[in-house]
Amino acid sequence: MEFAGTGCVISWNDDRGYGFIRDSLITEKDLFAHAKDTQDGSIRKVGSRVSYQVVSTGKGFQAVRICTEAPAEECDVLTEAEFRREMDQFGQQMVSMDAFLAAARKHGWVE
């Protein structure tokens, strides 16, 4: 099984030649990414938006044929304090801030 995806590089280890991508749709598990599977070599920066094909391996899902989507545009990862300020500005008083933070931590939106 193989399908196309887009996501954000959330970690990269140059010494080991691999990292992980957070898919924009598959949020339960991060995708393994290896340097040999990059098309342009530019995904090694955390925050890079990428497109790829997703394949199922014995260890889980892996991104292959990885390309940077928009090198100048990075994913926005906020600190917890920045996230709180952003949510306060939008008047999200109907939902508990702690619930928002728990969801944000789960999806890697805050550090």
N, C-alpha and C positions, 0 to 999 in steps of 0.2 A: 504494500500500500504506500502510495506517495501522493503528496498534495503540496500546493504552493502556500507560502505563508509570509507574513511580515512581522517584524518585531524590533526589539531594542537589545543591543549588547549590554548585559548587566555585569559581566566580569570577563577578564581576559588575563591569561598568564603567558607572557612572551617566552619565558624560559621553557615552559612545557609545551607551548604551541597549541593551547586550547582555551576555551572559555565557555560561557553560557549565554544563551539568548532567551529573553522573555518574549514569547509569542503574543501578539495582540489579541488572539482569540483563545488559545490554549493556556489558561492561567494556572492550572493545577501543577504542572511540571515545567521546569525550564528545559530548553533544548540544548543538548551538547553540541559544541561547534569546534571543529579541528582546523588548524591552519591549512592543511592540505585541501580542504573543501571550500576555501575562499576563491572567488573569481578575480578579485582585484587587490587583495591583500590589505584593504583599508579598514576592515572591521575590528582591528585590534584596539580601537579606542572605545572605552566604556561610554555608553550613551549614543553610539552610532545607530542610526536606523538602517535596517537591512531587510532584504527580501531573500528568499531561499526556497528550496524544496525540503519537505519534511519526510524522513523515512523512519520506519520502525526497525529497531535493532533488538538484539537479545537483552540489552540493558535499558531500553527505553527509546524515546524519540531523539533523532539527530537531525541537525540542519546540514544540508549539502548544497553545492552550487550557490554559495552565499555571495551576494553582491550588496554593496552599499547603495541605499536608496537615494539619500540626499546628504552628501558629505558635510555640507555646511549646517545642516539641521541636526540637532541632538535631542534626545529624549529628555524630558524635564523631570529630574529626580529632585525632590524637595527634602529639606530637613524637616523634622517633626514640627519645629517652631514655625517654619515657613508654611507648612501645610495647614497648621492651625490658623494662621493669619489669613490665608487664602479662603479657608472655609468660613471664617468669621465674616469676611467681606461679602460673601454670598448669602449671608443670613440663614445658614443651615441650622436654625435653632429647633426645627421639628425633629431632628434625628440626633441622637447622642453623639458628641464629638468622639467619645471613646470608641463607638462602633465604627465611625469613619476611620479613625486611626488604626483600628484592628484590621479593617479591610485594606487600608493603604499599606500597612506593614506586610500583609499577606501577599500583596501584588508587587511589592518592591517599589512603591511610589514614594516612600520616605526612607531615610537612612536611620 
